Amino acid sequence: MKKMQVRILAGALCALALAHAGAQPYPATARMPVQDSYHGVTITDDYRWLEDFSKPEVKAWVAAQNKLSRAALDAVPGRAALEERIRGLLNSRSSAYYGLHPAGGKWFAIKMQPPKQQPLLVLLDSPDALASEKVVLDPNVRAADGSLAIDFYVPSPDGKLVAVSMSEKGSEDGSVHLIEVATGKQVDVVIPRVQYPTGGGSVAWAPDGKSLFYTRYPAPGERAEAELHFHQEVWQHRLGQPLSADRYVIGKEFPRIGATVLSVARSGEQLAVVANGDGGEHAFYLRSAKGRGSWQRLAAYEDNIKAAEFGNDGWLYLLSNKDAPRGKILRIPLAKPALKNAQVLLPQTEGVLQHMEVNGGKLFVSALLGGPSKLSVVDLKTRAVRDIELPPISSVSSLKGGGPGEVLALVQSYTEPAAWWRLSSEGKPVKTAMASTTPVDFSDIEVKREFATSKDGTKVPLNIVHRKGLKLDGSNPTILNGYGGYNISQTPGFSVTRKLWLERGGVYVIANLRGGGEYGEAWHLAGNLTKKQNVFDDFIAAAEHVIARGYSSPAKLAIQGGSNGGLLMGAALTQRPELFRAVHASVGIYDMMRIELDPNGAFNVTEFGTVKDKAQFEALYAYSPFHRVKDGTAYPAVLFTTGDHDGRVNPAQSRKMTARLQAADPSGRPILLRTSAASGHGMGSSLDETIKLQTDTFSFLLQQLGVAQP
């Protein structure tokens, strides 16, 4: 009995320590004021010194913050059991397949196979022949600690070779390795500087499989060090030749912040799609099979073409937003490749067109209906359109064509894990053997679609997930998640560990905010550049709706978001701190005056704007979370998480925001910073790293919302 009393007392003291970590001494953080002037406005930055991670004093500060965070998070009662539960849930999942590519009459796929640390590349005879599976490349063999990850891969047309970009510790800084499928051995040369978080990376094989085209960043010495992650070009490598013999193809005329995606038709036509940063503008360059170096610009940025795909039938298919903000499908003949020769195959409909795949004389398309997906098939001869039945409130995240008439769709929902379905122009889709399963029962969970009313009257969709029979009395611990940017849509997705929250009586809400693409290009443009505040207004309206409807209350409401969603967290907690009890902000952006000075930040200018433009500066400064922190304000408890190897958002953003909030907040609620030395922006993280991060975030949010551990 005494031992039990001691455990209870110890647990209470640990909980008290975390609840009042803000009252404990934070690591000493010097203020070293630096002043900048923007359009006549002088701004003081006390924490500029935290931007330079090469300095010993910054490393020491990060180590001290990690020590504080570890002490607080490790002290949460039941944390060890929670980690064991998370590990069990993630390891209990069946294998999952994604990133499918047909080649050589077979199917390549990325396979997630718990408890392996990283996904591997496999080859199968068909999506229903799992017994035929052959491992082509297993990064876990090369790095047992899970530090090596596959960024992307592209098989040769005959399926005998595969080009694989790999990077370390979540850096997404990838070199391309050429792997012989029959033996799994690396052949030829390693091609460096193909992939980086700024402009991404891409590879496309020539039809004969004897050479490949690849994106290339400048080599050291070719440009100044600060320019090495810009100026992406396209080069060609011939198998058996040294890298020094590789040939420049195109790219010198592309924007400094160009991000290029390559594709090659079976007939030999080459396509380079060049994004102008991350704001959604694309230009298209085409070279005919007989061009021998002659490229034509098929579409300029102002033509508002968003995607293109070779149909292997003599046509190039385009997804266009020109006079169609929800999208329309065009096609142009490769014999006469010009927009003036385009035919309209599918005019704008109620849904936002997202994916397309041509096969067997049919065009399969998926569209968004405010978040959930809709599938349709178009007969290319008659133009007749037929809808394909999908589970309710589900999403289609990929369409992939295989053999004649064979098209697969990757479908999932909030309660059903992802599965590849074989589509047909007639009849219902059929689930293939590539279907994930989980032993966790979601039959007691329901999903609702409700709408919050934003500040300007805009209706904002909410996806509300909870156990059946929930009482709307305001007492339910709730996580509200959002993103709202880059035309990226928050679509229904399955998470086995979400059940942890739901089985403890929690509610999980995903808001479809402006800035995303759920309702098309107009929805995106209503939440970017000088209209970014609309995103934050939408999210605040979502929180108020959740509270007003009785799902939760300010004392029981937590918010969560990452990257651009981390910016959303910073804006929400500084604009309406009284609405939330806890915040998890992951790999976020907080100092809008400095973000464009980072390599990837320069790519964000087309989405956020630039301080060089007066109107855009005023909008940025008005919401910049780092600059909206007010001394003496009682803020929610906040857990900032970031990774040392993040090439998408500088970890200094999280360091500075942590320092500013720790100096300002008198509430006694913890402001914690967790920095991982083994990860980056999240892509390529090992399974163990994922488990540790989820354990820390769930521990923090459960404890802050007063949810007792079983």
C-alpha positions in Angstrom: 0.0 0.0 0.0 2.8 2.4 0.9 4.6 1.6 -2.4 1.4 2.5 -4.3 1.0 5.7 -2.4 4.6 6.6 -3.2 4.0 5.9 -6.9 0.9 8.1 -6.9 2.7 10.9 -5.1 5.7 10.6 -7.5 3.3 10.7 -10.5 1.5 13.8 -9.1 4.9 15.6 -8.6 6.0 14.8 -12.1 2.8 16.1 -13.6 3.1 19.2 -11.5 6.7 19.7 -12.8 5.5 19.6 -16.4 2.5 21.7 -15.8 4.7 24.4 -14.3 7.8 23.9 -16.3 7.5 27.6 -17.3 7.9 28.6 -13.7 11.2 26.6 -13.6 14.3 28.3 -14.8 14.6 28.1 -18.6 18.1 27.9 -20.1 19.7 31.3 -20.0 19.0 33.1 -23.3 20.9 36.3 -24.0 19.2 39.2 -25.7 21.4 40.7 -28.4 19.3 43.3 -30.2 19.7 43.7 -33.9 17.7 46.3 -35.8 16.4 46.2 -39.4 14.5 48.7 -41.4 11.7 47.7 -43.8 9.9 50.5 -45.7 10.5 52.9 -42.9 9.6 50.5 -40.2 12.4 49.6 -37.7 12.2 46.1 -36.2 14.3 44.8 -33.4 15.3 41.2 -33.3 16.7 40.1 -29.9 17.5 36.5 -30.9 19.3 36.8 -34.2 22.3 35.1 -32.6 20.3 31.8 -32.4 20.2 31.6 -36.2 23.8 30.4 -36.6 24.0 26.7 -35.5 27.7 26.5 -36.2 28.4 28.6 -33.1 29.2 26.6 -29.9 26.9 28.9 -27.8 23.9 28.0 -30.0 24.7 24.3 -29.9 24.9 24.6 -26.1 21.6 26.5 -25.9 19.9 23.8 -28.0 21.4 21.0 -25.8 20.1 22.8 -22.7 16.6 23.2 -24.2 16.6 19.5 -25.1 17.7 18.6 -21.5 14.8 20.6 -20.1 12.3 19.1 -22.6 13.5 15.6 -21.9 13.2 16.0 -18.2 9.7 17.3 -18.5 8.4 14.9 -21.1 10.0 11.8 -19.5 8.3 12.7 -16.2 4.8 12.4 -17.7 3.0 9.6 -15.8 2.5 6.6 -18.0 4.9 7.8 -20.7 6.7 4.4 -20.9 3.5 2.5 -21.3 2.4 5.0 -23.9 5.6 4.5 -25.9 5.1 0.7 -25.7 1.5 1.1 -26.9 2.6 3.3 -29.9 5.4 0.9 -30.8 2.9 -2.0 -30.7 0.4 -0.1 -32.8 2.9 0.9 -35.5 4.5 -2.5 -35.6 1.2 -4.3 -35.7 0.3 -2.7 -39.1 0.4 -4.9 -42.1 2.8 -4.0 -44.9 1.8 -1.0 -47.0 2.6 -0.3 -50.7 2.8 3.1 -52.3 4.7 4.8 -55.1 3.7 2.2 -57.7 5.5 2.1 -61.1 4.8 -0.5 -63.8 7.8 -1.4 -66.0 8.9 -4.5 -67.9 5.5 -6.2 -67.4 5.9 -6.0 -63.6 5.2 -3.6 -60.8 7.7 -1.8 -58.7 6.6 -0.4 -55.3 7.8 1.2 -52.1 6.9 -1.2 -49.3 6.6 -0.1 -45.7 7.2 -3.2 -43.6 7.1 -2.7 -39.8 9.2 -3.2 -37.8 11.8 -2.3 -40.4 13.1 1.2 -39.8 12.8 2.4 -43.4 10.6 1.5 -46.4 12.2 -0.7 -49.1 11.9 -1.1 -52.9 10.3 -4.3 -54.2 9.2 -5.8 -57.4 6.0 -7.9 -58.0 4.4 -9.8 -60.9 1.1 -8.0 -60.2 -0.8 -6.2 -57.4 -2.5 -9.5 -56.5 0.7 -11.6 -56.5 2.3 -10.7 -53.2 4.0 -14.1 -53.1 6.0 -13.1 -56.1 7.6 -10.2 -54.3 11.3 -9.6 -54.7 13.4 -7.1 -52.7 15.3 -4.8 -55.1 16.8 -2.4 -52.5 16.6 -2.4 -48.7 18.1 0.7 -47.1 17.9 -1.1 -43.7 20.7 -3.4 -44.9 22.9 -0.5 -45.8 22.2 1.4 -42.6 20.7 -0.7 -39.8 20.0 2.5 -37.7 17.5 3.7 -40.2 19.5 6.7 -41.2 19.3 6.0 -44.9 16.1 6.6 -46.8 14.7 6.4 -50.4 13.7 9.8 -51.7 12.3 8.5 -55.0 12.9 5.9 -57.7 12.3 5.5 -61.4 12.6 2.1 -63.2 14.0 1.8 -66.7 11.4 1.1 -69.4 12.4 -2.6 -69.6 12.4 -2.9 -65.8 16.0 -4.2 -65.7 17.5 -1.1 -63.9 16.2 1.3 -61.5 17.4 4.8 -60.6 17.1 5.5 -56.8 17.7 8.7 -55.0 18.8 8.1 -51.4 19.6 10.6 -48.5 20.6 10.4 -44.9 19.0 11.5 -41.6 15.9 13.0 -43.2 18.0 15.6 -45.1 16.4 14.9 -48.5 19.9 15.7 -49.9 20.0 12.9 -52.4 22.3 11.2 -54.9 21.0 8.8 -57.5 22.2 5.2 -57.4 21.7 2.8 -60.4 20.5 -0.6 -59.2 20.4 -3.8 -61.3 17.0 -5.4 -60.5 18.1 -9.0 -61.1 20.9 -8.9 -58.6 20.2 -5.8 -56.4 23.7 -4.7 -57.1 24.7 -1.1 -57.7 26.0 -0.5 -61.2 27.5 2.3 -63.2 28.1 5.6 -61.4 26.5 7.5 -58.5 25.0 10.7 -59.7 25.3 13.5 -57.1 23.3 16.7 -56.4 20.1 15.4 -58.0 17.7 15.9 -55.0 17.4 18.7 -52.4 14.5 20.1 -50.4 14.6 23.4 -52.3 13.6 22.3 -55.8 13.2 18.6 -55.2 14.6 16.2 -57.8 13.6 14.1 -60.8 14.8 11.4 -63.2 13.4 10.1 -66.5 14.8 7.3 -68.6 15.2 7.5 -72.4 12.9 5.0 -74.1 15.8 2.7 -75.0 17.0 2.5 -71.4 20.6 3.4 -72.4 20.6 6.9 -70.8 18.6 8.9 -68.3 17.8 12.6 -67.8 18.2 14.0 -64.3 17.9 17.3 -62.4 21.3 18.7 -61.3 22.2 21.4 -58.7 25.4 23.3 -59.2 28.7 21.7 -58.1 30.9 23.5 -55.6 33.0 26.0 -57.5 30.4 26.5 -60.3 28.5 29.1 -58.3 28.8 30.8 -55.0 28.2 28.6 -51.9 24.9 30.4 -51.2 23.6 29.5 -54.7 24.3 25.8 -54.6 20.7 24.9 -53.9 19.2 27.0 -56.6 19.6 27.1 -60.5 18.5 23.5 -61.1 19.3 22.3 -64.6 18.6 19.1 -66.6 21.4 16.9 -67.7 21.7 13.5 -69.5 23.9 10.5 -68.4 24.7 7.7 -70.7 25.2 4.3 -69.0 28.8 3.2 -69.0 30.2 6.8 -69.4 31.9 8.8 -66.6 30.1 11.7 -65.0 32.4 14.1 -66.8 30.8 13.0 -70.1 27.3 13.9 -68.9 25.6 16.4 -71.2 23.7 19.6 -70.4 20.1 19.5 -71.8 18.1 22.5 -70.6 17.7 24.8 -67.6 19.9 27.9 -67.9 16.8 29.9 -68.8 14.7 28.5 -65.9 14.1 30.7 -62.8 16.6 30.7 -59.9 13.8 29.1 -57.8 12.8 26.7 -60.5 11.8 23.1 -59.5 11.7 20.7 -62.4 9.9 17.4 -63.0 10.9 15.3 -66.0 9.0 12.7 -68.1 9.6 11.0 -71.4 7.0 9.4 -73.7 7.5 5.9 -75.1 7.8 7.6 -78.5 10.7 9.7 -77.2 9.2 13.1 -76.6 10.7 14.8 -73.5 8.8 17.1 -71.1 10.2 19.4 -68.4 7.7 20.9 -66.0 9.2 23.9 -64.2 7.6 25.3 -61.1 8.4 28.9 -60.2 9.0 28.4 -56.5 6.2 26.9 -54.4 3.3 29.2 -55.3 1.7 27.0 -57.9 3.0 28.5 -61.2 4.2 26.1 -63.8 5.9 26.4 -67.2 6.1 23.4 -69.7 8.9 22.7 -72.1 8.6 20.0 -74.7 11.2 18.4 -77.1 10.0 16.2 -79.9 11.4 12.7 -80.4 13.3 14.0 -83.4 14.2 17.4 -82.0 17.8 16.7 -81.1 18.1 19.6 -78.7 15.3 21.8 -80.0 12.9 22.7 -77.1 9.7 24.7 -77.3 7.9 26.3 -74.4 4.5 24.6 -74.6 2.9 26.7 -71.8 4.0 29.8 -69.9 3.3 30.5 -66.3 0.4 32.7 -67.2 -1.3 29.9 -69.2 -2.2 28.3 -65.8 -1.5 24.7 -66.7 -1.0 22.6 -63.6 0.0 19.1 -64.7 0.7 17.1 -67.9 0.9 13.4 -68.7 1.9 11.5 -71.8 -1.0 9.2 -72.9 1.1 6.8 -75.0 -1.5 7.3 -77.7 0.0 10.2 -79.5 -1.5 12.8 -77.2 -0.4 14.9 -74.2 -3.0 15.4 -71.5 -3.1 18.6 -69.5 -4.8 19.7 -66.4 -5.6 23.4 -66.9 -7.0 26.1 -64.5 -7.3 28.7 -67.3 -10.8 30.1 -66.9 -11.5 27.0 -64.8 -10.4 27.4 -61.1 -11.5 23.9 -60.3 -9.7 22.5 -63.3 -10.4 21.0 -66.8 -8.7 18.3 -68.8 -7.2 19.2 -72.2 -5.3 17.1 -74.7 -3.0 18.2 -77.6 -1.6 16.1 -80.4 2.1 15.4 -80.1 2.3 15.7 -83.9 1.2 19.4 -83.5 2.2 20.3 -79.9 0.6 23.8 -79.3 -2.0 25.0 -76.9 -4.0 26.4 -79.8 -4.5 22.8 -80.9 -5.9 21.7 -77.5 -9.2 19.8 -77.2 -11.3 20.0 -74.1 -11.9 16.5 -72.9 -13.5 17.2 -69.5 -14.8 20.7 -68.7 -14.9 22.1 -65.2 -17.3 20.3 -62.9 -18.3 20.6 -59.2 -15.1 18.8 -58.1 -11.5 20.0 -58.1 -9.5 17.9 -60.5 -6.5 16.3 -58.8 -5.2 13.2 -60.6 -5.6 11.8 -64.1 -4.5 8.5 -65.8 -5.1 7.5 -69.4 -5.4 3.8 -70.3 -7.4 1.6 -72.6 -9.1 4.4 -74.4 -10.4 5.8 -71.1 -9.4 8.8 -68.9 -9.7 8.2 -65.2 -9.8 11.3 -63.0 -10.1 12.0 -59.3 -11.5 15.2 -57.9 -11.9 16.8 -54.5 -15.2 17.8 -53.0 -14.0 20.1 -50.3 -11.7 17.4 -48.9 -13.1 14.0 -49.7 -12.6 12.6 -53.2 -14.7 11.6 -56.2 -13.6 9.2 -59.0 -14.8 9.3 -62.6 -14.0 7.7 -65.9 -14.3 9.5 -69.3 -14.7 7.6 -72.6 -12.2 9.2 -75.0 -14.3 8.6 -78.0 -17.8 9.5 -76.8 -16.7 11.8 -74.0 -19.3 10.1 -71.8 -18.6 10.4 -68.1 -19.4 7.8 -65.4 -18.7 8.1 -61.7 -17.0 5.2 -59.8 -18.3 4.4 -56.4 -16.0 5.1 -53.4 -16.4 4.6 -49.7 -17.9 7.7 -47.9 -15.5 10.5 -46.8 -12.5 8.9 -48.4 -9.6 10.1 -50.5 -7.8 9.1 -53.7 -4.1 10.0 -53.3 -2.8 8.3 -56.5 -3.8 6.9 -59.8 -1.5 4.6 -61.7 -2.0 2.8 -65.0 -0.5 -0.6 -65.7 -1.3 -3.1 -68.4 -3.9 -2.5 -71.1 -7.0 -1.1 -69.5 -5.6 -1.5 -66.0 -5.7 1.5 -63.6 -5.2 1.4 -59.9 -6.3 3.9 -57.3 -4.9 4.3 -53.8 -7.9 4.9 -51.5 -8.2 5.5 -47.7 -10.4 7.1 -45.1 -10.3 8.2 -41.5 -11.4 4.7 -40.4 -10.1 2.5 -43.2 -6.3 2.0 -44.0 -5.0 2.6 -47.5 -5.7 0.0 -50.3 -5.0 -0.1 -54.0 -8.2 -0.7 -55.9 -8.4 -1.9 -59.5 -10.7 0.4 -61.5 -12.9 -0.5 -64.4 -14.8 1.6 -66.9 -17.8 -0.6 -66.0 -18.8 -2.0 -62.6 -17.4 -1.4 -59.2 -13.8 -1.2 -58.3 -12.1 -4.3 -56.8 -9.7 -4.2 -53.9 -6.3 -5.7 -54.8 -4.0 -7.7 -52.5 -2.1 -4.5 -51.9 -4.4 -3.5 -49.1 -3.2 -2.5 -45.7 -4.8 -4.0 -42.6 -4.7 -3.2 -38.9 -5.8 -5.2 -35.9 -7.2 -2.0 -34.3 -10.9 -1.8 -34.4 -12.4 1.5 -35.7 -16.0 0.3 -35.8 -16.8 2.4 -32.8 -15.6 5.5 -34.5 -17.7 7.9 -36.6 -16.7 10.8 -38.9 -18.8 13.9 -39.4 -18.6 16.8 -41.8 -19.6 20.2 -40.3 -18.9 23.8 -41.4 -17.5 26.7 -39.4 -18.3 30.3 -40.4 -15.1 32.3 -40.8 -14.7 36.0 -40.0 -15.8 37.1 -43.5 -18.7 34.6 -43.7 -16.8 31.9 -45.6 -17.9 28.3 -44.8 -15.0 26.2 -43.7 -15.3 22.4 -43.7 -14.4 20.4 -40.6 -13.9 16.7 -40.5 -14.7 15.6 -36.9 -13.6 12.1 -35.8 -14.7 10.6 -32.4 -16.2 7.6 -30.7 -19.9 7.0 -31.2 -22.2 8.2 -28.5 -19.9 11.2 -27.7 -21.5 13.7 -25.3 -21.4 17.3 -26.5 -20.8 18.8 -23.0 -17.5 20.7 -23.7 -15.5 18.2 -21.6 -13.8 16.2 -24.4 -10.1 16.6 -25.0 -9.8 17.7 -28.6 -7.0 18.1 -31.1 -7.7 20.6 -34.0 -5.3 20.2 -36.9 -4.9 22.4 -39.9 -2.5 23.5 -42.7 -3.9 26.0 -45.3 -1.3 26.6 -47.9 0.5 25.8 -51.2 -2.7 24.5 -52.7 -2.2 21.4 -50.6 -5.4 19.8 -49.5 -6.2 18.1 -46.2 -7.8 14.9 -47.4 -9.1 11.9 -45.4 -6.3 9.7 -44.2 -5.9 6.8 -41.9 -3.7 6.8 -38.8 -3.5 3.8 -36.5 -2.1 5.8 -33.6 -5.0 8.3 -33.8 -6.9 5.5 -32.0 -4.8 6.3 -28.9 -6.5 9.7 -28.7 -10.0 8.5 -29.6 -10.0 5.6 -27.1 -9.3 8.1 -24.3 -12.5 10.0 -25.2 -10.6 12.4 -27.4 -12.0 14.2 -30.5 -9.8 14.8 -33.6 -10.7 17.6 -36.0 -9.2 18.4 -39.4 -10.0 21.8 -40.9 -10.0 22.4 -44.6 -8.7 25.9 -44.6 -8.3 28.5 -47.4 -4.8 28.4 -48.8 -5.3 24.7 -49.5 -6.8 23.3 -52.7 -10.0 21.7 -51.4 -12.2 24.0 -53.5 -9.8 24.8 -56.3 -7.4 27.6 -57.3 -9.7 30.4 -56.0 -9.7 28.7 -52.5 -5.9 28.6 -52.6 -5.5 32.2 -53.8 -7.9 33.4 -51.0 -5.3 32.3 -48.5 -1.9 33.2 -49.9 0.3 36.3 -50.2 -1.5 39.4 -48.7 -4.6 37.2 -48.0 -2.8 34.8 -45.7 -4.7 36.2 -42.6 -7.8 34.5 -44.0 -6.2 31.1 -43.2 -5.8 32.1 -39.6 -9.3 33.5 -39.4 -10.6 30.2 -40.8 -8.7 28.2 -38.2 -9.9 30.4 -35.3 -13.4 30.0 -36.6 -13.0 26.3 -36.5 -11.9 26.4 -32.9 -14.8 28.6 -32.0 -17.2 26.2 -33.8 -15.8 23.2 -31.9 -16.3 25.0 -28.6 -19.7 26.4 -29.5 -21.0 22.9 -30.6 -19.9 21.4 -27.3 -17.2 19.1 -28.6 -14.6 20.8 -26.4 -13.7 24.0 -24.4 -10.6 26.2 -24.2 -9.4 24.2 -21.3 -9.6 21.0 -23.3 -8.6 22.2 -26.7 -5.2 21.5 -28.3 -4.0 22.5 -31.7 -1.4 20.8 -33.9 0.3 21.5 -37.2 3.6 21.3 -39.0 5.6 23.3 -41.5 3.2 25.8 -43.0 0.9 24.3 -40.4 3.5 25.3 -37.8 3.1 28.9 -39.0 -0.6 28.4 -38.5 0.1 27.3 -34.9 2.2 30.4 -34.3 -0.4 32.7 -35.7 -3.3 31.1 -33.8 -1.5 31.0 -30.4 -0.4 34.7 -30.7 -3.7 36.0 -32.0 -6.1 34.1 -29.8 -4.1 32.6 -26.9 -7.2 32.2 -24.7 -8.8 29.7 -27.1 -6.3 26.9 -26.6 -4.8 25.0 -23.7 -1.9 23.4 -25.6 -0.1 23.6 -28.9 2.2 21.2 -30.8 4.0 23.2 -33.6 6.3 21.0 -35.7 9.0 22.2 -38.1 7.3 25.6 -38.3 7.9 29.1 -39.7 7.6 32.0 -37.2 9.8 34.9 -38.3 8.3 36.1 -41.6 10.9 38.8 -41.9 13.7 36.3 -42.2 12.3 33.2 -43.9 13.1 34.2 -47.5 16.8 34.5 -46.6 17.0 30.7 -46.2 17.5 28.6 -49.4 14.1 27.0 -49.3 12.5 30.2 -47.9 13.3 31.8 -51.2 11.1 29.2 -52.9 8.3 30.3 -50.6 8.2 33.9 -51.8 5.6 33.0 -54.5 3.3 31.7 -51.7 4.0 34.0 -48.8 5.3 37.2 -50.4 8.5 39.2 -49.8 9.5 41.9 -47.4 10.9 43.8 -50.5 7.3 44.6 -51.6 5.7 47.1 -49.3 2.2 45.7 -49.3 3.5 42.2 -48.8 5.8 43.3 -46.1 2.9 44.9 -44.2 0.8 41.7 -44.5 3.8 39.5 -43.4 4.6 41.8 -40.4 1.0 42.0 -39.3 0.8 38.2 -38.6 4.5 37.2 -38.2 4.2 35.1 -35.0 7.7 35.9 -33.7 6.8 39.6 -33.8 3.3 39.2 -32.4 4.4 37.8 -29.1 3.5 40.2 -26.2 5.3 40.3 -22.9 3.1 39.4 -20.0 0.5 37.4 -22.0 -0.6 34.0 -20.7 0.0 31.7 -23.6 -1.0 28.0 -24.0 1.5 25.3 -23.2 3.7 24.9 -26.4 5.8 22.0 -27.6 8.0 23.0 -30.6 9.6 20.1 -32.5 12.2 20.3 -35.2 15.2 18.4 -36.7 18.8 19.4 -37.3 18.7 18.2 -40.9 15.6 20.2 -42.1 16.3 21.7 -45.5 12.7 22.9 -45.9 12.4 25.1 -42.8 15.4 26.4 -40.9 15.4 25.0 -37.3 16.4 28.4 -36.2 12.8 29.5 -36.7 11.8 27.1 -33.8 14.7 28.2 -31.7 13.9 31.9 -32.0 10.2 31.4 -31.4 10.9 29.3 -28.3 13.2 31.9 -26.8 10.7 34.7 -27.5 7.8 32.9 -25.8 9.9 31.7 -22.9 10.8 35.4 -22.2 7.3 36.7 -22.5 5.0 34.1 -20.9 4.2 34.4 -17.1 1.6 31.7 -17.0 3.8 28.9 -15.8 2.7 26.6 -18.6 5.7 25.0 -20.3 7.3 26.3 -23.5 9.4 23.5 -24.7 11.7 22.9 -27.6 12.6 19.4 -28.8 15.3 19.2 -31.5 16.2 15.9 -33.1 19.7 15.2 -34.3 18.5 12.2 -36.4 15.8 13.9 -38.6 14.9 16.7 -40.8 11.5 18.0 -42.0 9.9 14.6 -41.4 10.5 12.9 -44.7 12.8 10.0 -44.4 12.6 9.7 -40.6 13.2 6.2 -39.2 10.4 4.2 -37.5 12.2 4.6 -34.1 12.4 8.3 -34.6 8.7 8.4 -35.5 7.8 6.4 -32.4 9.8 8.7 -30.1 8.3 11.9 -31.6 4.7 10.5 -31.4 5.3 9.4 -27.8 6.5 12.9 -26.8 3.7 14.8 -28.6 0.9 12.5 -27.3 2.4 12.6 -23.7 2.6 16.4 -23.8 -1.0 16.9 -25.1 -2.6 14.2 -22.9 -0.9 15.7 -19.8 -1.7 19.3 -20.7 -5.4 18.5 -21.3 -5.7 16.5 -18.1 -6.3 13.1 -19.7 -5.4 10.3 -17.3 -3.3 7.5 -18.6 -4.8 4.0 -18.3 
